[in-house]
Amino acid sequence: MRIFRVFSLLVGFGLAVAGGVSLLAYLNLLTAGYDFVTYLRFISTRIELYMVIIGAIIITLSIYWPTHRKK
């Protein structure tokens, strides 16, 4: 069971990093003349935003989900 938690932590971390790096790369739209509201509308339609959110949820669950150990 412990290996599943480590695996889910790594998967969540990978999703969060991949999505976060892409969202940071999209910040270049601000230098191209777009305003911040347009940027927020644009990233709300991208899959990378959902990758960050899902990755953060998986990380949180893998860390804080209670374990039932046999004594």
mmCIF file as Biopython writes it, N, C-alpha, C and O atoms, coordinates in Angstrom:
data_model
#
loop_
_atom_site.group_PDB
_atom_site.id
_atom_site.type_symbol
_atom_site.label_atom_id
_atom_site.label_alt_id
_atom_site.label_comp_id
_atom_site.label_asym_id
_atom_site.label_entity_id
_atom_site.label_seq_id
_atom_site.pdbx_PDB_ins_code
_atom_site.Cartn_x
_atom_site.Cartn_y
_atom_site.Cartn_z
_atom_site.occupancy
_atom_site.B_iso_or_equiv
_atom_site.auth_seq_id
_atom_site.auth_asym_id
_atom_site.pdbx_PDB_model_num
ATOM 1   N N  . MET A ? 1  ? 0.821   -1.193 0.000   1.0 0.0 1  A 1 
ATOM 2   C CA . MET A ? 1  ? 0.000   0.000  0.000   1.0 0.0 1  A 1 
ATOM 3   C C  . MET A ? 1  ? 0.867   1.260  0.000   1.0 0.0 1  A 1 
ATOM 4   O O  . MET A ? 1  ? 0.492   2.276  -0.585  1.0 0.0 1  A 1 
ATOM 5   N N  . ARG A ? 2  ? 2.009   1.191  0.648   1.0 0.0 2  A 1 
ATOM 6   C CA . ARG A ? 2  ? 2.888   2.350  0.710   1.0 0.0 2  A 1 
ATOM 7   C C  . ARG A ? 2  ? 3.431   2.695  -0.673  1.0 0.0 2  A 1 
ATOM 8   O O  . ARG A ? 2  ? 3.606   3.869  -0.997  1.0 0.0 2  A 1 
ATOM 9   N N  . ILE A ? 3  ? 3.700   1.670  -1.492  1.0 0.0 3  A 1 
ATOM 10  C CA . ILE A ? 3  ? 4.231   1.932  -2.834  1.0 0.0 3  A 1 
ATOM 11  C C  . ILE A ? 3  ? 3.182   2.618  -3.712  1.0 0.0 3  A 1 
ATOM 12  O O  . ILE A ? 3  ? 3.530   3.404  -4.594  1.0 0.0 3  A 1 
ATOM 13  N N  . PHE A ? 4  ? 1.904   2.324  -3.474  1.0 0.0 4  A 1 
ATOM 14  C CA . PHE A ? 4  ? 0.839   2.995  -4.222  1.0 0.0 4  A 1 
ATOM 15  C C  . PHE A ? 4  ? 0.801   4.480  -3.883  1.0 0.0 4  A 1 
ATOM 16  O O  . PHE A ? 4  ? 0.574   5.313  -4.761  1.0 0.0 4  A 1 
ATOM 17  N N  . ARG A ? 5  ? 1.022   4.814  -2.618  1.0 0.0 5  A 1 
ATOM 18  C CA . ARG A ? 5  ? 1.032   6.229  -2.216  1.0 0.0 5  A 1 
ATOM 19  C C  . ARG A ? 5  ? 2.203   6.965  -2.843  1.0 0.0 5  A 1 
ATOM 20  O O  . ARG A ? 5  ? 2.057   8.105  -3.282  1.0 0.0 5  A 1 
ATOM 21  N N  . VAL A ? 6  ? 3.355   6.326  -2.888  1.0 0.0 6  A 1 
ATOM 22  C CA . VAL A ? 6  ? 4.525   6.957  -3.511  1.0 0.0 6  A 1 
ATOM 23  C C  . VAL A ? 6  ? 4.293   7.121  -5.007  1.0 0.0 6  A 1 
ATOM 24  O O  . VAL A ? 6  ? 4.623   8.160  -5.580  1.0 0.0 6  A 1 
ATOM 25  N N  . PHE A ? 7  ? 3.729   6.100  -5.638  1.0 0.0 7  A 1 
ATOM 26  C CA . PHE A ? 7  ? 3.434   6.181  -7.069  1.0 0.0 7  A 1 
ATOM 27  C C  . PHE A ? 7  ? 2.424   7.286  -7.365  1.0 0.0 7  A 1 
ATOM 28  O O  . PHE A ? 7  ? 2.602   8.046  -8.318  1.0 0.0 7  A 1 
ATOM 29  N N  . SER A ? 8  ? 1.369   7.382  -6.561  1.0 0.0 8  A 1 
ATOM 30  C CA . SER A ? 8  ? 0.370   8.423  -6.804  1.0 0.0 8  A 1 
ATOM 31  C C  . SER A ? 8  ? 0.953   9.809  -6.524  1.0 0.0 8  A 1 
ATOM 32  O O  . SER A ? 8  ? 0.588   10.780 -7.187  1.0 0.0 8  A 1 
ATOM 33  N N  . LEU A ? 9  ? 1.856   9.904  -5.547  1.0 0.0 9  A 1 
ATOM 34  C CA . LEU A ? 9  ? 2.528   11.184 -5.298  1.0 0.0 9  A 1 
ATOM 35  C C  . LEU A ? 9  ? 3.358   11.600 -6.504  1.0 0.0 9  A 1 
ATOM 36  O O  . LEU A ? 9  ? 3.337   12.765 -6.900  1.0 0.0 9  A 1 
ATOM 37  N N  . LEU A ? 10 ? 4.079   10.668 -7.083  1.0 0.0 10 A 1 
ATOM 38  C CA . LEU A ? 10 ? 4.904   10.991 -8.249  1.0 0.0 10 A 1 
ATOM 39  C C  . LEU A ? 10 ? 4.059   11.319 -9.478  1.0 0.0 10 A 1 
ATOM 40  O O  . LEU A ? 10 ? 4.413   12.208 -10.253 1.0 0.0 10 A 1 
ATOM 41  N N  . VAL A ? 11 ? 2.962   10.619 -9.659  1.0 0.0 11 A 1 
ATOM 42  C CA . VAL A ? 11 ? 2.069   10.922 -10.786 1.0 0.0 11 A 1 
ATOM 43  C C  . VAL A ? 11 ? 1.456   12.311 -10.613 1.0 0.0 11 A 1 
ATOM 44  O O  . VAL A ? 11 ? 1.408   13.095 -11.562 1.0 0.0 11 A 1 
ATOM 45  N N  . GLY A ? 12 ? 0.992   12.610 -9.414  1.0 0.0 12 A 1 
ATOM 46  C CA . GLY A ? 12 ? 0.430   13.933 -9.155  1.0 0.0 12 A 1 
ATOM 47  C C  . GLY A ? 12 ? 1.452   15.034 -9.337  1.0 0.0 12 A 1 
ATOM 48  O O  . GLY A ? 12 ? 1.150   16.093 -9.886  1.0 0.0 12 A 1 
ATOM 49  N N  . PHE A ? 13 ? 2.677   14.774 -8.867  1.0 0.0 13 A 1 
ATOM 50  C CA . PHE A ? 13 ? 3.742   15.760 -9.034  1.0 0.0 13 A 1 
ATOM 51  C C  . PHE A ? 13 ? 4.059   15.975 -10.508 1.0 0.0 13 A 1 
ATOM 52  O O  . PHE A ? 13 ? 4.273   17.109 -10.937 1.0 0.0 13 A 1 
ATOM 53  N N  . GLY A ? 14 ? 4.091   14.908 -11.278 1.0 0.0 14 A 1 
ATOM 54  C CA . GLY A ? 14 ? 4.354   15.026 -12.713 1.0 0.0 14 A 1 
ATOM 55  C C  . GLY A ? 14 ? 3.274   15.822 -13.427 1.0 0.0 14 A 1 
ATOM 56  O O  . GLY A ? 14 ? 3.574   16.667 -14.269 1.0 0.0 14 A 1 
ATOM 57  N N  . LEU A ? 15 ? 2.020   15.552 -13.091 1.0 0.0 15 A 1 
ATOM 58  C CA . LEU A ? 15 ? 0.924   16.308 -13.705 1.0 0.0 15 A 1 
ATOM 59  C C  . LEU A ? 15 ? 0.991   17.789 -13.338 1.0 0.0 15 A 1 
ATOM 60  O O  . LEU A ? 15 ? 0.807   18.660 -14.188 1.0 0.0 15 A 1 
ATOM 61  N N  . ALA A ? 16 ? 1.254   18.059 -12.068 1.0 0.0 16 A 1 
ATOM 62  C CA . ALA A ? 16 ? 1.302   19.452 -11.613 1.0 0.0 16 A 1 
ATOM 63  C C  . ALA A ? 16 ? 2.462   20.198 -12.257 1.0 0.0 16 A 1 
ATOM 64  O O  . ALA A ? 16 ? 2.315   21.359 -12.640 1.0 0.0 16 A 1 
ATOM 65  N N  . VAL A ? 17 ? 3.600   19.551 -12.378 1.0 0.0 17 A 1 
ATOM 66  C CA . VAL A ? 17 ? 4.759   20.225 -12.978 1.0 0.0 17 A 1 
ATOM 67  C C  . VAL A ? 17 ? 4.545   20.443 -14.470 1.0 0.0 17 A 1 
ATOM 68  O O  . VAL A ? 17 ? 4.836   21.522 -14.986 1.0 0.0 17 A 1 
ATOM 69  N N  . ALA A ? 18 ? 4.045   19.439 -15.160 1.0 0.0 18 A 1 
ATOM 70  C CA . ALA A ? 18 ? 3.822   19.586 -16.607 1.0 0.0 18 A 1 
ATOM 71  C C  . ALA A ? 18 ? 2.805   20.685 -16.904 1.0 0.0 18 A 1 
ATOM 72  O O  . ALA A ? 18 ? 3.004   21.493 -17.811 1.0 0.0 18 A 1 
ATOM 73  N N  . GLY A ? 19 ? 1.733   20.710 -16.147 1.0 0.0 19 A 1 
ATOM 74  C CA . GLY A ? 19 ? 0.735   21.758 -16.347 1.0 0.0 19 A 1 
ATOM 75  C C  . GLY A ? 19 ? 1.229   23.124 -15.923 1.0 0.0 19 A 1 
ATOM 76  O O  . GLY A ? 19 ? 0.955   24.120 -16.592 1.0 0.0 19 A 1 
ATOM 77  N N  . GLY A ? 20 ? 1.955   23.184 -14.818 1.0 0.0 20 A 1 
ATOM 78  C CA . GLY A ? 20 ? 2.454   24.463 -14.318 1.0 0.0 20 A 1 
ATOM 79  C C  . GLY A ? 20 ? 3.470   25.104 -15.235 1.0 0.0 20 A 1 
ATOM 80  O O  . GLY A ? 20 ? 3.456   26.319 -15.432 1.0 0.0 20 A 1 
ATOM 81  N N  . VAL A ? 21 ? 4.352   24.295 -15.798 1.0 0.0 21 A 1 
ATOM 82  C CA . VAL A ? 21 ? 5.351   24.830 -16.728 1.0 0.0 21 A 1 
ATOM 83  C C  . VAL A ? 21 ? 4.668   25.378 -17.976 1.0 0.0 21 A 1 
ATOM 84  O O  . VAL A ? 21 ? 5.061   26.422 -18.497 1.0 0.0 21 A 1 
ATOM 85  N N  . SER A ? 22 ? 3.661   24.684 -18.446 1.0 0.0 22 A 1 
ATOM 86  C CA . SER A ? 22 ? 2.939   25.176 -19.620 1.0 0.0 22 A 1 
ATOM 87  C C  . SER A ? 22 ? 2.194   26.471 -19.321 1.0 0.0 22 A 1 
ATOM 88  O O  . SER A ? 22 ? 2.167   27.384 -20.146 1.0 0.0 22 A 1 
ATOM 89  N N  . LEU A ? 23 ? 1.591   26.547 -18.139 1.0 0.0 23 A 1 
ATOM 90  C CA . LEU A ? 23 ? 0.888   27.787 -17.783 1.0 0.0 23 A 1 
ATOM 91  C C  . LEU A ? 23 ? 1.858   28.948 -17.626 1.0 0.0 23 A 1 
ATOM 92  O O  . LEU A ? 23 ? 1.532   30.082 -17.975 1.0 0.0 23 A 1 
ATOM 93  N N  . LEU A ? 24 ? 3.032   28.674 -17.109 1.0 0.0 24 A 1 
ATOM 94  C CA . LEU A ? 24 ? 4.040   29.729 -17.031 1.0 0.0 24 A 1 
ATOM 95  C C  . LEU A ? 24 ? 4.508   30.157 -18.414 1.0 0.0 24 A 1 
ATOM 96  O O  . LEU A ? 24 ? 4.786   31.335 -18.635 1.0 0.0 24 A 1 
ATOM 97  N N  . ALA A ? 25 ? 4.598   29.224 -19.338 1.0 0.0 25 A 1 
ATOM 98  C CA . ALA A ? 25 ? 4.990   29.576 -20.701 1.0 0.0 25 A 1 
ATOM 99  C C  . ALA A ? 25 ? 3.918   30.445 -21.369 1.0 0.0 25 A 1 
ATOM 100 O O  . ALA A ? 25 ? 4.234   31.307 -22.189 1.0 0.0 25 A 1 
ATOM 101 N N  . TYR A ? 26 ? 2.655   30.213 -21.015 1.0 0.0 26 A 1 
ATOM 102 C CA . TYR A ? 26 ? 1.582   31.020 -21.581 1.0 0.0 26 A 1 
ATOM 103 C C  . TYR A ? 26 ? 1.600   32.450 -21.049 1.0 0.0 26 A 1 
ATOM 104 O O  . TYR A ? 26 ? 0.914   33.314 -21.595 1.0 0.0 26 A 1 
ATOM 105 N N  . LEU A ? 27 ? 2.371   32.715 -19.996 1.0 0.0 27 A 1 
ATOM 106 C CA . LEU A ? 27 ? 2.485   34.093 -19.502 1.0 0.0 27 A 1 
ATOM 107 C C  . LEU A ? 27 ? 3.127   35.009 -20.539 1.0 0.0 27 A 1 
ATOM 108 O O  . LEU A ? 27 ? 3.021   36.231 -20.434 1.0 0.0 27 A 1 
ATOM 109 N N  . ASN A ? 28 ? 3.784   34.438 -21.529 1.0 0.0 28 A 1 
ATOM 110 C CA . ASN A ? 28 ? 4.343   35.252 -22.607 1.0 0.0 28 A 1 
ATOM 111 C C  . ASN A ? 28 ? 3.257   35.967 -23.400 1.0 0.0 28 A 1 
ATOM 112 O O  . ASN A ? 28 ? 3.548   36.923 -24.119 1.0 0.0 28 A 1 
ATOM 113 N N  . LEU A ? 29 ? 2.026   35.524 -23.280 1.0 0.0 29 A 1 
ATOM 114 C CA . LEU A ? 29 ? 0.927   36.231 -23.944 1.0 0.0 29 A 1 
ATOM 115 C C  . LEU A ? 29 ? 0.749   37.633 -23.379 1.0 0.0 29 A 1 
ATOM 116 O O  . LEU A ? 29 ? 0.297   38.538 -24.080 1.0 0.0 29 A 1 
ATOM 117 N N  . LEU A ? 30 ? 1.104   37.811 -22.112 1.0 0.0 30 A 1 
ATOM 118 C CA . LEU A ? 30 ? 0.983   39.141 -21.519 1.0 0.0 30 A 1 
ATOM 119 C C  . LEU A ? 30 ? 1.958   40.123 -22.159 1.0 0.0 30 A 1 
ATOM 120 O O  . LEU A ? 30 ? 1.641   41.303 -22.312 1.0 0.0 30 A 1 
ATOM 121 N N  . THR A ? 31 ? 3.140   39.643 -22.532 1.0 0.0 31 A 1 
ATOM 122 C CA . THR A ? 31 ? 4.101   40.522 -23.193 1.0 0.0 31 A 1 
ATOM 123 C C  . THR A ? 31 ? 3.734   40.767 -24.650 1.0 0.0 31 A 1 
ATOM 124 O O  . THR A ? 31 ? 4.247   41.693 -25.279 1.0 0.0 31 A 1 
ATOM 125 N N  . ALA A ? 32 ? 2.841   39.933 -25.186 1.0 0.0 32 A 1 
ATOM 126 C CA . ALA A ? 32 ? 2.402   40.121 -26.565 1.0 0.0 32 A 1 
ATOM 127 C C  . ALA A ? 32 ? 1.253   41.115 -26.674 1.0 0.0 32 A 1 
ATOM 128 O O  . ALA A ? 32 ? 0.781   41.402 -27.774 1.0 0.0 32 A 1 
ATOM 129 N N  . GLY A ? 33 ? 0.794   41.648 -25.521 1.0 0.0 33 A 1 
ATOM 130 C CA . GLY A ? 33 ? -0.225  42.676 -25.574 1.0 0.0 33 A 1 
ATOM 131 C C  . GLY A ? 33 ? -1.569  42.276 -25.001 1.0 0.0 33 A 1 
ATOM 132 O O  . GLY A ? 33 ? -2.484  43.099 -24.960 1.0 0.0 33 A 1 
ATOM 133 N N  . TYR A ? 34 ? -1.716  41.043 -24.559 1.0 0.0 34 A 1 
ATOM 134 C CA . TYR A ? 34 ? -2.974  40.618 -23.948 1.0 0.0 34 A 1 
ATOM 135 C C  . TYR A ? 34 ? -3.037  41.131 -22.515 1.0 0.0 34 A 1 
ATOM 136 O O  . TYR A ? 34 ? -2.010  41.289 -21.854 1.0 0.0 34 A 1 
ATOM 137 N N  . ASP A ? 35 ? -4.267  41.391 -22.038 1.0 0.0 35 A 1 
ATOM 138 C CA . ASP A ? 35 ? -4.391  41.777 -20.640 1.0 0.0 35 A 1 
ATOM 139 C C  . ASP A ? 35 ? -4.604  40.530 -19.776 1.0 0.0 35 A 1 
ATOM 140 O O  . ASP A ? 35 ? -4.786  39.430 -20.297 1.0 0.0 35 A 1 
ATOM 141 N N  . PHE A ? 36 ? -4.579  40.713 -18.454 1.0 0.0 36 A 1 
ATOM 142 C CA . PHE A ? 36 ? -4.598  39.584 -17.532 1.0 0.0 36 A 1 
ATOM 143 C C  . PHE A ? 36 ? -5.925  38.833 -17.579 1.0 0.0 36 A 1 
ATOM 144 O O  . PHE A ? 36 ? -5.941  37.612 -17.427 1.0 0.0 36 A 1 
ATOM 145 N N  . VAL A ? 37 ? -7.031  39.532 -17.783 1.0 0.0 37 A 1 
ATOM 146 C CA . VAL A ? 37 ? -8.343  38.883 -17.856 1.0 0.0 37 A 1 
ATOM 147 C C  . VAL A ? 37 ? -8.421  37.988 -19.083 1.0 0.0 37 A 1 
ATOM 148 O O  . VAL A ? 37 ? -8.965  36.886 -19.012 1.0 0.0 37 A 1 
ATOM 149 N N  . THR A ? 38 ? -7.889  38.443 -20.198 1.0 0.0 38 A 1 
ATOM 150 C CA . THR A ? 38 ? -7.860  37.623 -21.406 1.0 0.0 38 A 1 
ATOM 151 C C  . THR A ? 38 ? -6.983  36.393 -21.202 1.0 0.0 38 A 1 
ATOM 152 O O  . THR A ? 38 ? -7.307  35.306 -21.680 1.0 0.0 38 A 1 
ATOM 153 N N  . TYR A ? 39 ? -5.868  36.568 -20.489 1.0 0.0 39 A 1 
ATOM 154 C CA . TYR A ? 39 ? -5.003  35.434 -20.161 1.0 0.0 39 A 1 
ATOM 155 C C  . TYR A ? 39 ? -5.749  34.408 -19.313 1.0 0.0 39 A 1 
ATOM 156 O O  . TYR A ? 39 ? -5.658  33.207 -19.568 1.0 0.0 39 A 1 
ATOM 157 N N  . LEU A ? 40 ? -6.490  34.877 -18.303 1.0 0.0 40 A 1 
ATOM 158 C CA . LEU A ? 40 ? -7.241  33.958 -17.451 1.0 0.0 40 A 1 
ATOM 159 C C  . LEU A ? 40 ? -8.326  33.230 -18.227 1.0 0.0 40 A 1 
ATOM 160 O O  . LEU A ? 40 ? -8.564  32.043 -18.004 1.0 0.0 40 A 1 
ATOM 161 N N  . ARG A ? 41 ? -8.983  33.938 -19.139 1.0 0.0 41 A 1 
ATOM 162 C CA . ARG A ? 41 ? -9.984  33.278 -19.987 1.0 0.0 41 A 1 
ATOM 163 C C  . ARG A ? 41 ? -9.343  32.229 -20.887 1.0 0.0 41 A 1 
ATOM 164 O O  . ARG A ? 41 ? -9.911  31.160 -21.111 1.0 0.0 41 A 1 
ATOM 165 N N  . PHE A ? 42 ? -8.163  32.539 -21.398 1.0 0.0 42 A 1 
ATOM 166 C CA . PHE A ? 42 ? -7.476  31.607 -22.287 1.0 0.0 42 A 1 
ATOM 167 C C  . PHE A ? 42 ? -7.047  30.344 -21.546 1.0 0.0 42 A 1 
ATOM 168 O O  . PHE A ? 42 ? -7.274  29.234 -22.029 1.0 0.0 42 A 1 
ATOM 169 N N  . ILE A ? 43 ? -6.425  30.506 -20.370 1.0 0.0 43 A 1 
ATOM 170 C CA . ILE A ? 43 ? -5.945  29.311 -19.674 1.0 0.0 43 A 1 
ATOM 171 C C  . ILE A ? 43 ? -7.090  28.502 -19.077 1.0 0.0 43 A 1 
ATOM 172 O O  . ILE A ? 43 ? -6.917  27.317 -18.790 1.0 0.0 43 A 1 
ATOM 173 N N  . SER A ? 44 ? -8.254  29.115 -18.885 1.0 0.0 44 A 1 
ATOM 174 C CA . SER A ? 44 ? -9.385  28.338 -18.375 1.0 0.0 44 A 1 
ATOM 175 C C  . SER A ? 44 ? -9.908  27.344 -19.405 1.0 0.0 44 A 1 
ATOM 176 O O  . SER A ? 44 ? -10.648 26.424 -19.058 1.0 0.0 44 A 1 
ATOM 177 N N  . THR A ? 45 ? -9.532  27.521 -20.665 1.0 0.0 45 A 1 
ATOM 178 C CA . THR A ? 45 ? -9.967  26.582 -21.702 1.0 0.0 45 A 1 
ATOM 179 C C  . THR A ? 45 ? -8.896  25.540 -22.017 1.0 0.0 45 A 1 
ATOM 180 O O  . THR A ? 45 ? -9.130  24.646 -22.830 1.0 0.0 45 A 1 
ATOM 181 N N  . ARG A ? 46 ? -7.738  25.642 -21.393 1.0 0.0 46 A 1 
ATOM 182 C CA . ARG A ? 46 ? -6.619  24.752 -21.692 1.0 0.0 46 A 1 
ATOM 183 C C  . ARG A ? 46 ? -6.605  23.555 -20.747 1.0 0.0 46 A 1 
ATOM 184 O O  . ARG A ? 46 ? -7.023  23.661 -19.594 1.0 0.0 46 A 1 
ATOM 185 N N  . ILE A ? 47 ? -6.124  22.422 -21.240 1.0 0.0 47 A 1 
ATOM 186 C CA . ILE A ? 47 ? -6.042  21.196 -20.449 1.0 0.0 47 A 1 
ATOM 187 C C  . ILE A ? 47 ? -4.969  21.315 -19.364 1.0 0.0 47 A 1 
ATOM 188 O O  . ILE A ? 47 ? -5.031  20.619 -18.351 1.0 0.0 47 A 1 
ATOM 189 N N  . GLU A ? 48 ? -3.998  22.185 -19.574 1.0 0.0 48 A 1 
ATOM 190 C CA . GLU A ? 48 ? -2.902  22.317 -18.610 1.0 0.0 48 A 1 
ATOM 191 C C  . GLU A ? 48 ? -3.389  22.810 -17.254 1.0 0.0 48 A 1 
ATOM 192 O O  . GLU A ? 48 ? -2.849  22.412 -16.222 1.0 0.0 48 A 1 
ATOM 193 N N  . LEU A ? 49 ? -4.393  23.664 -17.244 1.0 0.0 49 A 1 
ATOM 194 C CA . LEU A ? 49 ? -4.947  24.138 -15.979 1.0 0.0 49 A 1 
ATOM 195 C C  . LEU A ? 49 ? -5.546  22.976 -15.200 1.0 0.0 49 A 1 
ATOM 196 O O  . LEU A ? 49 ? -5.370  22.881 -13.985 1.0 0.0 49 A 1 
ATOM 197 N N  . TYR A ? 50 ? -6.245  22.104 -15.889 1.0 0.0 50 A 1 
ATOM 198 C CA . TYR A ? 50 ? -6.852  20.962 -15.231 1.0 0.0 50 A 1 
ATOM 199 C C  . TYR A ? 50 ? -5.799  19.946 -14.792 1.0 0.0 50 A 1 
ATOM 200 O O  . TYR A ? 50 ? -5.998  19.233 -13.809 1.0 0.0 50 A 1 
ATOM 201 N N  . MET A ? 51 ? -4.686  19.877 -15.512 1.0 0.0 51 A 1 
ATOM 202 C CA . MET A ? 51 ? -3.596  19.010 -15.082 1.0 0.0 51 A 1 
ATOM 203 C C  . MET A ? 51 ? -3.011  19.487 -13.760 1.0 0.0 51 A 1 
ATOM 204 O O  . MET A ? 51 ? -2.697  18.672 -12.893 1.0 0.0 51 A 1 
ATOM 205 N N  . VAL A ? 52 ? -2.861  20.796 -13.598 1.0 0.0 52 A 1 
ATOM 206 C CA . VAL A ? 52 ? -2.344  21.349 -12.340 1.0 0.0 52 A 1 
ATOM 207 C C  . VAL A ? 52 ? -3.313  21.060 -11.203 1.0 0.0 52 A 1 
ATOM 208 O O  . VAL A ? 52 ? -2.897  20.653 -10.118 1.0 0.0 52 A 1 
ATOM 209 N N  . ILE A ? 53 ? -4.590  21.267 -11.444 1.0 0.0 53 A 1 
ATOM 210 C CA . ILE A ? 53 ? -5.593  21.057 -10.397 1.0 0.0 53 A 1 
ATOM 211 C C  . ILE A ? 53 ? -5.665  19.586 -10.001 1.0 0.0 53 A 1 
ATOM 212 O O  . ILE A ? 53 ? -5.663  19.264 -8.813  1.0 0.0 53 A 1 
ATOM 213 N N  . ILE A ? 54 ? -5.729  18.695 -10.983 1.0 0.0 54 A 1 
ATOM 214 C CA . ILE A ? 54 ? -5.807  17.264 -10.698 1.0 0.0 54 A 1 
ATOM 215 C C  . ILE A ? 54 ? -4.527  16.785 -10.021 1.0 0.0 54 A 1 
ATOM 216 O O  . ILE A ? 54 ? -4.580  15.968 -9.101  1.0 0.0 54 A 1 
ATOM 217 N N  . GLY A ? 55 ? -3.382  17.286 -10.469 1.0 0.0 55 A 1 
ATOM 218 C CA . GLY A ? 55 ? -2.119  16.918 -9.846  1.0 0.0 55 A 1 
ATOM 219 C C  . GLY A ? 55 ? -2.056  17.346 -8.392  1.0 0.0 55 A 1 
ATOM 220 O O  . GLY A ? 55 ? -1.584  16.590 -7.543  1.0 0.0 55 A 1 
ATOM 221 N N  . ALA A ? 56 ? -2.526  18.549 -8.096  1.0 0.0 56 A 1 
ATOM 222 C CA . ALA A ? 56 ? -2.534  19.028 -6.709  1.0 0.0 56 A 1 
ATOM 223 C C  . ALA A ? 56 ? -3.467  18.197 -5.844  1.0 0.0 56 A 1 
ATOM 224 O O  . ALA A ? 56 ? -3.160  17.926 -4.683  1.0 0.0 56 A 1 
ATOM 225 N N  . ILE A ? 57 ? -4.600  17.793 -6.397  1.0 0.0 57 A 1 
ATOM 226 C CA . ILE A ? 57 ? -5.541  16.950 -5.644  1.0 0.0 57 A 1 
ATOM 227 C C  . ILE A ? 57 ? -4.930  15.583 -5.367  1.0 0.0 57 A 1 
ATOM 228 O O  . ILE A ? 57 ? -5.057  15.060 -4.260  1.0 0.0 57 A 1 
ATOM 229 N N  . ILE A ? 58 ? -4.264  14.994 -6.372  1.0 0.0 58 A 1 
ATOM 230 C CA . ILE A ? 58 ? -3.637  13.689 -6.179  1.0 0.0 58 A 1 
ATOM 231 C C  . ILE A ? 58 ? -2.517  13.774 -5.151  1.0 0.0 58 A 1 
ATOM 232 O O  . ILE A ? 58 ? -2.380  12.879 -4.318  1.0 0.0 58 A 1 
ATOM 233 N N  . ILE A ? 59 ? -1.719  14.826 -5.195  1.0 0.0 59 A 1 
ATOM 234 C CA . ILE A ? 59 ? -0.641  15.007 -4.202  1.0 0.0 59 A 1 
ATOM 235 C C  . ILE A ? 59 ? -1.232  15.120 -2.805  1.0 0.0 59 A 1 
ATOM 236 O O  . ILE A ? 59 ? -0.756  14.476 -1.871  1.0 0.0 59 A 1 
ATOM 237 N N  . THR A ? 60 ? -2.265  15.937 -2.664  1.0 0.0 60 A 1 
ATOM 238 C CA . THR A ? 60 ? -2.883  16.128 -1.359  1.0 0.0 60 A 1 
ATOM 239 C C  . THR A ? 60 ? -3.462  14.822 -0.823  1.0 0.0 60 A 1 
ATOM 240 O O  . THR A ? 60 ? -3.292  14.505 0.354   1.0 0.0 60 A 1 
ATOM 241 N N  . LEU A ? 61 ? -4.140  14.072 -1.672  1.0 0.0 61 A 1 
ATOM 242 C CA . LEU A ? 61 ? -4.712  12.794 -1.233  1.0 0.0 61 A 1 
ATOM 243 C C  . LEU A ? 61 ? -3.634  11.783 -0.872  1.0 0.0 61 A 1 
ATOM 244 O O  . LEU A ? 61 ? -3.784  11.034 0.093   1.0 0.0 61 A 1 
ATOM 245 N N  . SER A ? 62 ? -2.555  11.757 -1.635  1.0 0.0 62 A 1 
ATOM 246 C CA . SER A ? 62 ? -1.517  10.772 -1.339  1.0 0.0 62 A 1 
ATOM 247 C C  . SER A ? 62 ? -0.777  11.091 -0.045  1.0 0.0 62 A 1 
ATOM 248 O O  . SER A ? 62 ? -0.230  10.190 0.590   1.0 0.0 62 A 1 
ATOM 249 N N  . ILE A ? 63 ? -0.753  12.345 0.349   1.0 0.0 63 A 1 
ATOM 250 C CA . ILE A ? 63 ? -0.076  12.711 1.590   1.0 0.0 63 A 1 
ATOM 251 C C  . ILE A ? 63 ? -1.015  12.579 2.793   1.0 0.0 63 A 1 
ATOM 252 O O  . ILE A ? 63 ? -0.621  12.031 3.822   1.0 0.0 63 A 1 
ATOM 253 N N  . TYR A ? 64 ? -2.227  13.063 2.678   1.0 0.0 64 A 1 
ATOM 254 C CA . TYR A ? 64 ? -3.103  13.185 3.836   1.0 0.0 64 A 1 
ATOM 255 C C  . TYR A ? 64 ? -4.162  12.089 3.962   1.0 0.0 64 A 1 
ATOM 256 O O  . TYR A ? 64 ? -4.893  12.080 4.952   1.0 0.0 64 A 1 
ATOM 257 N N  . TRP A ? 65 ? -4.277  11.174 3.011   1.0 0.0 65 A 1 
ATOM 258 C CA . TRP A ? 65 ? -5.272  10.103 3.108   1.0 0.0 65 A 1 
ATOM 259 C C  . TRP A ? 65 ? -4.885  9.189  4.265   1.0 0.0 65 A 1 
ATOM 260 O O  . TRP A ? 65 ? -3.741  8.739  4.334   1.0 0.0 65 A 1 
ATOM 261 N N  . PRO A ? 66 ? -5.815  8.906  5.175   1.0 0.0 66 A 1 
ATOM 262 C CA . PRO A ? 66 ? -5.442  8.087  6.342   1.0 0.0 66 A 1 
ATOM 263 C C  . PRO A ? 66 ? -5.123  6.644  5.935   1.0 0.0 66 A 1 
ATOM 264 O O  . PRO A ? 66 ? -5.714  6.092  5.007   1.0 0.0 66 A 1 
ATOM 265 N N  . THR A ? 67 ? -4.188  6.068  6.648   1.0 0.0 67 A 1 
ATOM 266 C CA . THR A ? 67 ? -3.819  4.671  6.407   1.0 0.0 67 A 1 
ATOM 267 C C  . THR A ? 67 ? -4.389  3.802  7.518   1.0 0.0 67 A 1 
ATOM 268 O O  . THR A ? 67 ? -4.519  4.231  8.665   1.0 0.0 67 A 1 
ATOM 269 N N  . HIS A ? 68 ? -4.719  2.594  7.156   1.0 0.0 68 A 1 
ATOM 270 C CA . HIS A ? 68 ? -5.229  1.624  8.121   1.0 0.0 68 A 1 
ATOM 271 C C  . HIS A ? 68 ? -4.192  0.513  8.231   1.0 0.0 68 A 1 
ATOM 272 O O  . HIS A ? 68 ? -4.194  -0.442 7.455   1.0 0.0 68 A 1 
ATOM 273 N N  . ARG A ? 69 ? -3.329  0.657  9.189   1.0 0.0 69 A 1 
ATOM 274 C CA . ARG A ? 69 ? -2.274  -0.340 9.384   1.0 0.0 69 A 1 
ATOM 275 C C  . ARG A ? 69 ? -2.732  -1.384 10.379  1.0 0.0 69 A 1 
ATOM 276 O O  . ARG A ? 69 ? -3.393  -1.074 11.370  1.0 0.0 69 A 1 
ATOM 277 N N  . LYS A ? 70 ? -2.373  -2.621 10.102  1.0 0.0 70 A 1 
ATOM 278 C CA . LYS A ? 70 ? -2.672  -3.703 11.029  1.0 0.0 70 A 1 
ATOM 279 C C  . LYS A ? 70 ? -1.638  -3.710 12.136  1.0 0.0 70 A 1 
ATOM 280 O O  . LYS A ? 70 ? -0.439  -3.580 11.886  1.0 0.0 70 A 1 
ATOM 281 N N  . LYS A ? 71 ? -2.106  -3.860 13.343  1.0 0.0 71 A 1 
ATOM 282 C CA . LYS A ? 71 ? -1.195  -3.856 14.494  1.0 0.0 71 A 1 
ATOM 283 C C  . LYS A ? 71 ? -1.014  -5.232 15.066  1.0 0.0 71 A 1 
ATOM 284 O O  . LYS A ? 71 ? -0.278  -5.404 16.039  1.0 0.0 71 A 1 
#
